[in-house]
Amino acid sequence: MALADVNNPVAQAQVAESPDYYIPSEEERQDIDLLFKCLEEGKRARAKYDKYWDKWEKFYDGDQWEIKRAEGKAMPVANILRIVIQSMLPILTDAQPGFNIGAKTPQDYEFSDLLSTLVDTWWSLRSMGLTLTNTLMQALMLHCGIQKVIWDDSLEGGLGDVRVDDIDPRDVWIPEGASDFDKKCPWVIHRMEKSLGEIRRLFPEKAKQIVATGKEKEKTNQQAIAYDGHIELVSPVDKKAKDAPTATGQEAGWDTKKIVEIYELWIDDETLINVEEEKETGEKKTVQKKRYPQGKIVTVTSNRILLQSAESPRKDGKKPFVRYIDMVRPNRFYGDGEIGQLFETQKMLNKTLAHIFDCLTMMGNPDWILDTNSGVDPEMLTNTVGQVIQKNPGTEVRRESPPNIPAYMINFYYEIHKLVDEISGMHDITQGRKPTGVTAAEAIAELQEAAQTRIRLKERNLQSSLTQLGHLVINTMMQYYTVPRVARVTKNKKDWPDFFEFYFKDSEKEGIQFVKKSYEFNEEQKKYQAAQDWQQSGFSKGDFDIDVKSGTSLPFMREKRNQLALKLYSMQPPAIDQENLLETIEWPKKDEVLRRTKEAAAAAPPPQPPQG
C-alpha cells in the first residue's frame, strides 16, 4: 500500500514504522483533488467525441462489419476510407512542410538568420517529417491530432535538445468551451505511461512510495524475468513465491518492466501572494502578484501520489501542445476528420457490394429441379465441368436459369462512389487521373484549379498549426540552449561544411543575445580552425515572425510553379538566379550543377570589346 488514510490511526502507526506509506499534506491533497476534478470535467467534455474513435480506427484497418452475417453471406469491404486518407496525406506532406524564422525589427535580422539555420538542422535531425505525418494521420482519422514540445535532457550526449512527440488524443483532456490550447483553455491534462525505474529516478524523494500502476500482467513478466533455463522443484508449502524475480542483479531491470501511469496538469494559476517591492526612492510597497506568473504544473500518479507541484518550466508561459485539425468547426476544439464524414457512406457501400456478391453467388450455383423417380442421386450433382448425368426415361432433370443482377444495384454502387468523391473532395483529377469526357487543355486546367479547393483549406489549417509549433520550438531553444554546442551548415557537396559554436544568454532586463564562434576548414592542415573569437550579438526580445514552408504537391501546381520560375529567370534582368530556379523545379544534384557552372564561368575567357 502506497497511499495511507490520514484519518486512520492504524495507518498512521504503520507510517511511523515504514516509509513506504504516503500521507499527503493539506496543500498536496488540494493539488491532487484539483487534478482529478479537472480530469472528470475533461472526460465529460470529450465524451461525445471519443466514443467513436476506436470504431473509426477499426474501419480504417478494414474491420468494417459490426454485425456478423448469416453463414454463406458475403462480407466484402471496399475500404474507401484508407484510399481517401492515403491520397490526402502525401499531397499535404510531399512539399516538406516546415517553418522559417523572420525578424520583426532590423536589429533581429542576424538573430533570426541563425535561428533559421538551427531549425533546418533540427528538423532533419529529429525526423520531424515522420512525426508530422503521424500527427496528420490522427487529424485525418479522428477529430484532431496533437503534438507536444518538450525539452529532453538525454539528447545530444547529455546537452539536451527540443523534442516533439505526436500524442494520442485519447491521452489529452481540455476543459469544456476551449477552442485551442491557447484560446479559452486554462488547463490541459496529459496522461503518460513510463517505466517504474524512470519515475523513481526523476522523483527520488518519493521513490519508495511509487509503485507500478500500469496494465502490465505482472505475473507473466515476473515469470519471464526469473526464468533462466534451470528447473527447480518447489514444495507446495514453500513460502518463497515461485514466480518472483530474484534479488541478485535484476531489481534495476525489473523496474523497467513495470509501468507507472501518471497525469500531468498544466494550469494557469491565479493564486495571489503579497510581495514587497522597493521603488527608486527606496520606499517599500506591498503589492499582490501571481504566485506562478508562468503557470503551474502538477504531476500525480493514477493512485494519487503527488510527484511535483511547481511553476511551469516554460518561461513563455505557454502550454507545450499544438493542435492539428483537418476540418475546422467554429469555436470548437475538436474538428472533423475524413472517417467521420464517410463513415455511413462506407457502410452503405459495403452493404451494396454484399448484395451484389450474394446475387453472383446464387447466379453461379442455380437450383436443380428433378423428378423424384428420375433415378438421379442429388448428391451426385456436384457442378463438375463436363459432368454426365444419367436419368430414367420420361423424367425431368433440369437447372433453373438465374435472374440477372438488377441494373439499379450496379448504378447505385457507382452513385455511392460519386458521393464519396463529393464528400471527400478527392476527385479523379485531384489524384492525377484524367477526367472522363474532358479533352481540352484549358478545361482540364480549370477543373484542376477547382478540384484543389478542399486541399487548399486543409493546407491553411496545417500552416496555422505549424506557426504555433514554430513559436514553441523557438522559445524552447532560446530558453535551454545556454551551454555551448556545435551546429553545422552544409553547402554544396564539393565544399567543406561550415561549423559554428553558439549559445544563448538571457538578461531579464535587456533581452536575449547569442554568442557565436565560427570555424573554417584549413586545406593545408586538413582540419577546422576557429575563424574568429566569440562574438556577441545585440539584445533581442525573442519575438520573431514564423514563415511557414508549405504548399500542395499536386502535379499541376508543381507545373505552375515551374513555369513561373522559368519565366522569372528568363526576364532581363532575371528576377531570380539559377539557384532559385533549380530549387523551385527540384532539379536532381542541384549543388553539383551549380558548382560546374561556376567553374565553367571562371575558366571562360573574358569577353572581348567590340571592334571599332
Phi, psi and omega in degrees: 000128183255337183245122183257152178278118184294337181266359182264114182296328178296317179295323179296322178294323179292325179296323180297333181266337185224137178276004185279355179261147183239119175245110181288148173287174181297320179292320177294321179296325178295319178295319180296314180295324179298315181298312183287335173292316177296323180298318178295321178295319180295323178294321178293322181292332184261355189299324184282355178253309189288351179291344180263345194296315180296320180294320180295320178295323176297319178296321179296324180282354178102357178273084193244002177256104183284330179245125181288131181277168181298156181300134182093348178273140183284148175229064183285158179228118171256092192283083178285338180298313179295321181297315182296313183293317180289344174276324180285322187301311179293330178296323182279338188245345182296333180281007178055071180299154178183200179208148174251162181252127179245145180277141176270339178230155179301329181293338183265006184297312181296322179297313182293326178296319177295317181296322178298320177296317180296318182294319179299316179294316182295322183300315180284325182294322183266011178052049183292337177299316179290319179299317180295322178298316179299318181293318179295327175300318178297319181294324179286327183275316185252206181271346179190166170238150186226137172239152179233130180259119183227163174257120184253110181293341185278347182279163177055043175064029179100348176289330181090158178197166178286136177230138178243122180251140170274124189255137174292125180303340178293340184261011182231135177232142178228162183285162176296134179096349179290140178250345174193174181292339179247015180224117179054038183230085183288343180207158177219138176243133179237124177266136180224156173238119180233162181289151181299321181296321180294318181294320177294328178288321181287330181232071186294334182291343179237025184299323183287334181274339184281126179233164179293135180231001183285188185260018180293145175276096189298321184298316179296318180293319180297319179295320181294325182281318185286333184287124181239016179094352181258127181263127181235129178280128183241136179289145179299337181263005179293131182283343181284130179295135183289331185253015180279143178290148179290156185271358185260105171075008183242357183294319180295316179292327180294324179298327181286343180274340179269150186244138175244126177267122182234155177241133182244120182252120172256116189223145174281111184272128182254012180292131181255145176226157179272129181231135177271125178244141180256125180279174180296332179283354182094355180283138179259139181222138180269124179233160179261130178225163177293141179293319177236088184299329182269005183101179187226147176238131179235128180238125184223141174282164182293341175261027167067045171251120181284120179267321178202151173212101189210175177293147180302135180289350181271124180288337180281352178074009182268156173276135191280045183233147177230135181256136176244132185234137175279304177231125187282141169245127187303131176059027177237142177289317182269133177263209179238137175259180182286323183293321179299325180284328186256005187300306183291325178295322177298319179293321177298319181296317180295319181293318178297316179296326178295320178295322178296318179295322179296319177296318179296324178295316179292323179291328180283345181217070182290169184284151173259143174236122180216147178291154181292337180256021181288342182080009180258126177283121181305331181289346178280345181279086185260001181062026177290144179296131180073022182293138179253126181242124177256134181226167178285146178298143178083003178250167184240134171224114181215167180243134181288139175278123183284154176286157177286160176295130180303136182296327182295333181290318178294316179299320180296323179299316180289328177296323177296320177298320178295324178296322177300317179297321181292319183288315185278336184079007180261087180273173179303318184290331177293328181268011175089009179260143182290130180292144182291132175083002179246123182238335182291135182296321181293320179294321179296319179298320178294319178295321178297319180296319180287327185288342183268008183302311181294322180294322179297323178294317178297324179294320178295323175297320177296319179297320179298318179292321179295328176297316177297318178299319180299317179297317180296317182295315181296316179298323179292319178299312183292337179280323189251347178279065183256355178249137181306132177218164187252138175237153182239140176241111182272126175263215180286165191293337183272348179261154176285138181293154177270140176239147172213149179254139186206164168197167182252143175242132184246123175245122185300326183275318189262327180130205184246141174223153178253148179245127191224143174226123183267153178233143177232152183273128178269111183296324182289315182269353179056048176202163180273142177227149179294124180279339181201164177280179180302130180241132181257140177272175173286171182280143179229149177280355177077020180252110185234159173275142178253115179260111186280131174266108181210195182132135183291156182251029176299142184305316183289333176291321176299317181296322178297315179296320180297316180295321179294320178296317178297321180295317180293326180288331183277351180294157177240110355286160182298138178281336176228158180267182184295324181294318177298321180297312182293327177293320182294317182273004176054052181288133180293145180055047183300316183297321180292322178297316179297321180296314180296322178296319179294317179295320179295321179293324179290327182276345182290143178293151180294150180295140180275143178291151180296145180291145178080000000 
